[in-house]
């Protein structure tokens, strides 16, 4: 009928990406499994099957075996999705990658804000020694917040980093969880900083934060 095309139709001959696939409700998991197994979808209110030709990529940071044991994730869907699996270790286990991650984020911020960003003395050492429980998203949040503070100088100094990064007893291997802010708290503070920097312009805030 005249219903809107599904994401599978929009991704025809392309790729559809499921971020945090573990968050899918069981009903949605069943629908996804059927679509993957049968190779076609059916719009709501329509009797006509529509063939789909897509590459499916799914990611998760959850312990899927535990979710399957709890009955909150379908084992058959997990095995269907994990035909080819790539395990990405957390940043604390590959801190040599941090300079590359930081460089990519700074390039994006430079393009979005129209001037170049760089790190001041000692900043990269601090970033490499921190445990990053929020992984790349947390680095993006920290650098995005710093970028809203430095202005056109573009140099991110130690003073622009959260106290938790500058505190010596919070580095990798010696993290005290009782003083660790949650990722949502870090993100909230970053959004507030972006709102102040962009004077409430939502479009500019989204560009600064690298989100839609």
C-alpha positions as CSV (number, residue, x, y, z in Angstrom):
1,X,0.0,0.0,0.0
2,X,1.0,3.6,0.6
3,X,2.9,3.0,3.9
4,X,6.4,4.4,4.3
5,X,9.3,2.2,3.2
6,X,11.2,0.4,5.9
7,X,14.9,0.9,6.8
8,X,15.6,-2.3,4.9
9,X,14.1,-0.9,1.7
10,X,16.0,2.3,2.1
11,X,19.2,0.4,2.5
12,X,18.6,-1.7,-0.6
13,X,21.9,-3.0,-2.1
14,X,23.7,-1.2,0.7
15,X,24.3,-1.6,4.5
16,X,22.1,-1.4,7.5
17,X,23.8,-0.9,10.8
18,X,22.2,-1.8,14.2
19,X,23.9,0.0,17.0
20,X,23.5,-1.6,20.5
21,X,21.6,-4.5,19.0
22,X,21.2,-5.9,22.5
23,X,18.6,-3.1,23.2
24,X,16.1,-4.5,20.7
25,X,12.9,-5.8,22.3
26,X,12.2,-9.5,21.9
27,X,9.4,-8.7,19.4
28,X,11.7,-6.7,17.2
29,X,14.3,-9.4,17.5
30,X,11.8,-11.9,16.1
31,X,10.9,-9.6,13.2
32,X,14.6,-9.0,12.4
33,X,15.4,-12.7,12.5
34,X,12.5,-13.5,10.1
35,X,13.7,-10.8,7.7
36,X,17.2,-12.1,7.7
37,X,16.1,-15.7,7.3
38,X,13.5,-15.2,4.6
39,X,15.2,-12.4,2.6
40,X,12.0,-10.3,2.3
41,X,9.9,-7.9,4.4
42,X,6.3,-7.0,4.4
43,X,5.0,-3.5,5.0
44,X,2.3,-3.0,7.6
45,X,-1.1,-3.3,6.0
46,X,0.3,-4.8,2.8
47,X,0.1,-8.4,1.6
48,X,2.9,-8.0,-0.9
49,X,6.4,-9.3,0.1
50,X,9.3,-7.1,-0.8
51,X,12.7,-8.7,-1.4
52,X,15.6,-7.1,0.4
53,X,19.3,-7.2,-0.5
54,X,21.3,-5.6,2.3
55,X,24.4,-6.2,4.3
56,X,23.7,-6.2,8.0
57,X,26.2,-5.0,10.6
58,X,25.3,-5.1,14.3
59,X,27.3,-4.0,17.3
60,X,27.1,-4.4,21.0
61,X,29.1,-3.8,24.1
62,X,27.0,-6.2,26.2
63,X,27.9,-9.7,27.2
64,X,25.6,-11.5,24.8
65,X,26.0,-14.9,26.4
66,X,24.6,-13.5,29.6
67,X,21.6,-11.9,27.9
68,X,20.9,-15.2,26.1
69,X,21.0,-17.1,29.4
70,X,18.6,-14.5,30.9
71,X,16.2,-14.9,28.0
72,X,16.4,-11.2,26.9
73,X,18.1,-11.9,23.6
74,X,17.3,-14.7,21.1
75,X,20.1,-17.2,20.7
76,X,19.1,-17.9,17.1
77,X,19.3,-14.2,16.2
78,X,22.7,-14.0,17.9
79,X,24.1,-16.9,15.9
80,X,22.6,-15.5,12.7
81,X,24.3,-12.1,13.3
82,X,27.6,-13.5,14.5
83,X,28.5,-15.4,11.3
84,X,31.5,-13.1,11.0
85,X,32.4,-11.4,14.3
86,X,35.0,-8.7,15.0
87,X,36.0,-8.1,18.6
88,X,37.2,-4.6,19.4
89,X,39.1,-4.4,22.7
90,X,38.3,-1.5,25.0
91,X,40.6,1.5,24.7
92,X,42.2,0.7,28.1
93,X,43.7,-2.4,26.4
94,X,44.9,-0.5,23.3
95,X,46.0,2.9,24.4
96,X,48.5,3.1,21.5
97,X,45.4,3.8,19.4
98,X,44.4,6.8,21.4
99,X,46.5,9.4,19.5
100,X,44.9,8.2,16.2
101,X,41.4,8.4,17.7
102,X,42.2,11.9,19.0
103,X,43.6,13.1,15.7
104,X,40.4,11.9,13.9
105,X,38.2,13.7,16.4
106,X,40.2,16.9,16.2
107,X,40.0,16.9,12.4
108,X,36.2,16.6,12.6
109,X,36.0,19.4,15.2
110,X,38.3,21.6,13.0
111,X,36.0,21.1,10.0
112,X,32.9,21.7,11.9
113,X,34.0,24.9,13.7
114,X,36.1,26.4,11.0
115,X,39.5,26.6,12.7
116,X,42.2,24.1,13.6
117,X,42.4,22.4,17.0
118,X,45.5,20.9,18.5
119,X,46.7,19.6,21.9
120,X,48.8,21.6,24.3
121,X,51.9,20.2,26.2
122,X,51.2,17.1,28.2
123,X,47.6,16.6,27.1
124,X,48.2,13.5,24.9
125,X,50.0,11.9,27.9
126,X,47.0,12.5,30.1
127,X,44.6,11.1,27.5
128,X,46.8,8.0,27.0
129,X,47.0,7.3,30.7
130,X,43.2,7.5,31.5
131,X,41.2,4.3,31.4
132,X,38.3,5.6,29.2
133,X,35.4,3.5,30.6
134,X,33.2,5.2,27.9
135,X,35.7,4.4,25.1
136,X,35.6,6.5,22.0
137,X,32.3,8.2,22.8
138,X,33.8,9.5,26.0
139,X,36.9,10.9,24.2
140,X,34.5,12.6,21.7
141,X,32.6,14.0,24.6
142,X,35.7,15.3,26.4
143,X,37.3,16.8,23.3
144,X,34.0,18.3,22.2
145,X,33.6,20.0,25.5
146,X,37.1,21.3,25.5
147,X,36.6,22.7,22.0
148,X,33.8,24.8,23.2
149,X,36.1,26.3,25.8
150,X,39.2,27.2,23.9
151,X,37.6,29.5,21.3
152,X,39.6,30.5,18.2
153,X,43.0,29.7,19.7
154,X,42.3,26.1,19.0
155,X,44.8,24.8,21.6
156,X,43.3,22.3,24.1
157,X,45.3,22.6,27.3
158,X,45.3,20.6,30.5
159,X,43.0,23.2,32.1
160,X,40.3,22.3,29.5
161,X,40.1,18.7,30.6
162,X,37.8,17.4,33.3
163,X,39.3,17.1,36.8
164,X,38.9,13.3,36.7
165,X,41.5,13.1,33.8
166,X,43.9,15.4,35.6
167,X,43.7,13.6,38.9
168,X,46.6,11.2,39.1
169,X,44.7,8.5,41.0
170,X,42.1,8.2,38.2
171,X,44.4,6.8,35.5
172,X,44.2,3.3,34.0
173,X,44.9,0.6,36.4
174,X,44.0,2.7,39.4
175,X,40.5,3.9,38.9
176,X,38.4,4.7,41.9
177,X,34.8,4.1,40.9
178,X,33.3,6.0,43.7
179,X,34.4,9.3,42.2
180,X,33.9,8.3,38.6
181,X,31.1,10.3,36.9
182,X,28.8,8.3,34.6
183,X,29.0,8.8,30.8
184,X,25.6,10.4,30.9
185,X,26.8,13.0,33.4
186,X,29.8,13.8,31.1
187,X,27.5,14.0,28.1
188,X,25.1,16.3,29.9
189,X,27.9,18.7,31.0
190,X,29.2,18.7,27.4
191,X,25.8,19.6,26.0
192,X,25.4,22.4,28.5
193,X,28.9,23.7,27.5
194,X,27.9,23.5,23.8
195,X,24.7,25.4,24.4
196,X,26.6,28.2,26.0
197,X,29.2,28.3,23.3
198,X,26.7,28.2,20.5
199,X,24.2,30.6,22.2
200,X,21.5,28.0,22.1
201,X,21.8,27.4,18.3
202,X,20.8,23.7,18.1
203,X,22.2,23.2,14.6
204,X,25.6,24.6,15.5
205,X,25.5,22.6,18.8
206,X,24.9,19.4,16.8
207,X,27.8,20.2,14.6
208,X,30.1,20.9,17.5
209,X,29.1,17.6,19.3
210,X,29.2,15.6,16.1
211,X,25.6,14.3,16.4
212,X,22.5,14.6,14.4
